[in-house]
């Protein structure tokens, strides 16, 4: 009778232990998958730079053309650069090199 009582108590407890053990690898997997993302985000963050170039239209989007590097960058905030379409500008922002996108901080007409 005692053995039966002990088994009745231990079976549910052993199931809980299996559930906890099964959940722990998932937590570690989630943590390890978020670490590279955090490192990637940290490495893509940089200080703002100033560029001189022209706001131009490419298809249906406005882009920033940098004549010194012969590169057209996508612009993250089209509304900030829209008033300067076709004009030379001085643009301050950060570059996301993975997507070739400028995150615009400030834009103004280029001085001559």
KEKE-3310 file (N, C-alpha, C; in steps of 0.2 Angstrom, whole numbers, plus 5000, padded with zeros to 4 digits):
npx = (5004:5010:5019:5012:5005:5017:5021:5010:5011:5024:5024:5016:5024:5036:5032:5031:5044:5049:5042:5047:5060:5059:5055:5066:5077:5071:5070:5083:5087:5079:5085:5098:5096:5092:5103:5112:5105:5104:5117:5119:5111:5117:5129:5125:5121:5126:5135:5128:5131:5136:5131:5133:5123:5111:5093:5083:5072:5068:5060:5045:5050:5059:5076:5092:5106:5123:5136:5149:5152:5146:5133:5116:5105:5092:5079:5073:5063:5052:5044:5052:5062:5055:5051:5063:5065:5074:5084:5100:5106:5111:5113:5110:5112:5111:5118:5111:5120:5116:5104:5106:5100:5097:5094:5086:5091:5092:5089:5094:5095:5109:5123:5132)
npy = (4994:5006:5008:5009:5022:5030:5029:5035:5048:5051:5050:5061:5072:5068:5071:5085:5089:5084:5093:5106:5104:5102:5115:5123:5122:5129:5142:5145:5144:5155:5166:5165:5167:5180:5187:5188:5197:5208:5212:5214:5225:5234:5236:5241:5254:5270:5286:5301:5307:5320:5324:5329:5332:5327:5328:5316:5308:5292:5280:5278:5284:5295:5298:5300:5307:5304:5312:5311:5298:5291:5285:5281:5283:5276:5284:5286:5294:5301:5312:5322:5325:5328:5342:5346:5340:5337:5347:5353:5347:5348:5335:5327:5312:5295:5280:5265:5252:5239:5240:5250:5263:5279:5286:5300:5314:5328:5340:5352:5366:5366:5375:5387)
npz = (5000:5004:4994:4983:4986:4987:4973:4967:4971:4966:4952:4946:4950:4944:4931:4931:4932:4920:4912:4916:4913:4899:4895:4898:4889:4878:4883:4884:4871:4865:4872:4866:4853:4853:4857:4846:4838:4846:4846:4833:4831:4839:4832:4821:4824:4824:4825:4819:4803:4791:4775:4758:4744:4732:4731:4723:4712:4711:4703:4712:4723:4734:4734:4741:4732:4732:4726:4728:4732:4722:4725:4727:4740:4749:4757:4774:4779:4769:4769:4775:4766:4755:4751:4745:4733:4719:4722:4728:4743:4761:4771:4786:4795:4799:4792:4786:4782:4778:4772:4764:4767:4772:4788:4791:4800:4799:4787:4775:4763:4752:4755:4745)
capx = (5000:5014:5023:5007:5005:5023:5021:5005:5014:5030:5022:5014:5030:5041:5030:5032:5051:5050:5039:5052:5066:5058:5055:5072:5080:5068:5072:5090:5087:5077:5090:5104:5094:5091:5109:5115:5101:5106:5124:5118:5108:5122:5134:5123:5120:5132:5134:5126:5136:5134:5132:5130:5121:5104:5087:5081:5066:5069:5053:5040:5052:5064:5082:5098:5111:5129:5140:5156:5153:5142:5128:5110:5103:5085:5078:5068:5057:5051:5041:5057:5066:5050:5052:5070:5066:5078:5089:5106:5105:5116:5109:5113:5109:5115:5117:5111:5123:5113:5098:5107:5095:5099:5090:5087:5090:5090:5090:5093:5098:5116:5126:5136)
capy = (5000:5012:5008:5012:5028:5033:5030:5040:5055:5053:5050:5068:5076:5067:5074:5092:5089:5084:5099:5111:5102:5104:5122:5127:5123:5134:5149:5147:5146:5162:5170:5165:5170:5187:5190:5191:5202:5214:5214:5217:5232:5239:5237:5246:5260:5274:5293:5305:5310:5325:5322:5334:5329:5329:5324:5314:5303:5285:5276:5282:5286:5300:5296:5305:5305:5306:5312:5309:5290:5289:5281:5283:5280:5276:5289:5283:5298:5304:5319:5327:5327:5330:5349:5347:5336:5341:5352:5351:5348:5346:5330:5324:5306:5289:5275:5258:5249:5233:5241:5256:5268:5285:5288:5307:5318:5335:5341:5359:5367:5366:5382:5388)
capz = (5000:5004:4988:4978:4988:4985:4966:4965:4972:4962:4945:4944:4951:4938:4925:4932:4931:4913:4909:4917:4909:4892:4894:4899:4882:4874:4886:4882:4863:4864:4874:4862:4847:4854:4858:4840:4836:4850:4844:4826:4832:4842:4827:4815:4827:4823:4825:4813:4798:4786:4768:4753:4738:4729:4732:4717:4712:4708:4703:4715:4729:4734:4736:4741:4728:4735:4720:4730:4732:4717:4728:4729:4746:4751:4763:4778:4780:4763:4771:4777:4760:4749:4749:4742:4727:4713:4724:4732:4750:4766:4775:4792:4797:4799:4786:4788:4777:4776:4768:4760:4769:4776:4793:4791:4806:4797:4780:4773:4757:4752:4754:4739)
cpx = (5004:5017:5018:5006:5011:5023:5016:5008:5020:5029:5020:5020:5035:5039:5031:5039:5052:5048:5044:5058:5065:5057:5061:5076:5077:5069:5079:5091:5084:5082:5096:5102:5093:5098:5112:5111:5103:5113:5123:5116:5113:5127:5132:5121:5127:5130:5132:5131:5132:5136:5130:5129:5114:5099:5084:5075:5069:5063:5049:5043:5058:5070:5087:5104:5118:5134:5147:5157:5149:5136:5122:5107:5095:5084:5072:5062:5056:5048:5047:5061:5061:5051:5058:5071:5069:5083:5095:5105:5111:5111:5113:5109:5114:5113:5117:5114:5120:5108:5100:5102:5098:5093:5091:5086:5088:5092:5089:5096:5105:5118:5131:5143)
cpy = (5006:5013:5011:5020:5033:5034:5035:5047:5056:5053:5058:5073:5075:5070:5082:5093:5089:5090:5105:5110:5104:5111:5126:5127:5129:5141:5150:5148:5153:5167:5171:5168:5177:5191:5192:5197:5209:5216:5217:5224:5237:5240:5241:5253:5264:5282:5296:5308:5316:5323:5328:5330:5331:5325:5322:5309:5297:5281:5281:5285:5291:5297:5301:5302:5308:5306:5310:5301:5287:5284:5284:5279:5281:5281:5286:5287:5303:5311:5324:5329:5330:5337:5351:5343:5340:5346:5349:5352:5346:5341:5327:5318:5301:5284:5268:5254:5243:5234:5247:5262:5273:5286:5296:5310:5325:5335:5349:5360:5368:5373:5382:5391)
cpz = (5000:4998:4983:4980:4986:4977:4964:4966:4968:4955:4943:4945:4946:4932:4925:4930:4924:4909:4910:4913:4901:4890:4895:4893:4878:4876:4884:4874:4862:4866:4869:4855:4847:4855:4851:4837:4839:4848:4837:4827:4834:4837:4822:4818:4826:4824:4819:4809:4794:4779:4764:4747:4735:4730:4725:4717:4708:4709:4706:4722:4729:4737:4737:4737:4731:4729:4722:4730:4726:4719:4729:4735:4747:4757:4767:4779:4774:4764:4772:4771:4754:4747:4745:4736:4722:4715:4728:4739:4755:4771:4780:4794:4798:4794:4789:4782:4774:4771:4763:4761:4774:4781:4794:4798:4805:4790:4778:4766:4757:4751:4748:4741)
residu = (UNK:UNK:UNK:UNK:UNK:UNK:UNK:UNK:UNK:UNK:UNK:UNK:UNK:UNK:UNK:UNK:UNK:UNK:UNK:UNK:UNK:UNK:UNK:UNK:UNK:UNK:UNK:UNK:UNK:UNK:UNK:UNK:UNK:UNK:UNK:UNK:UNK:UNK:UNK:UNK:UNK:UNK:UNK:UNK:UNK:UNK:UNK:UNK:UNK:UNK:UNK:UNK:UNK:UNK:UNK:UNK:UNK:UNK:UNK:UNK:UNK:UNK:UNK:UNK:UNK:UNK:UNK:UNK:UNK:UNK:UNK:UNK:UNK:UNK:UNK:UNK:UNK:UNK:UNK:UNK:UNK:UNK:UNK:UNK:UNK:UNK:UNK:UNK:UNK:UNK:UNK:UNK:UNK:UNK:UNK:UNK:UNK:UNK:UNK:UNK:UNK:UNK:UNK:UNK:UNK:UNK:UNK:UNK:UNK:UNK:UNK:UNK)
# end
